[in-house]
Amino acid sequence: MRILVIEDDPTLGNALREFLGQQGYAVDWLQEGNQVVETLDGQHYDLLLLDLNLPGKSGLEALRELRAAGQTLPVLILTARDSVDDRVAGLDSGADD
């Protein structure tokens, strides 16, 4: 299984990449929201782990673009945001629950 992690925090991004790699997953890690669409256009992934607070383009903006482009891969949002409005916005933008 190939996973794309989009996380701008170096500590968390490295930890996710290392942990998932140890579990046998192939993991690529990006740190900017504006890299998501380009990366998924050229590569196949089975899962996207997406932060919302990203430089360049927010995670929600990137997710909306992916869904508008017809990308159907499962997306799990990882974020410190915890309000109901944030959860609803993520699901409305195309995240999987």
Secondary structure, DSSP 8 states (H G I E B T S, - for coil): -EEEEE---HHHHHHHHHHHHHTT-EEEEE--GGGHHHHHHHS--SEEEE-SS-SSS-HHHHHHHHHHTT----EEE--S---HHHHHHHHHHT---
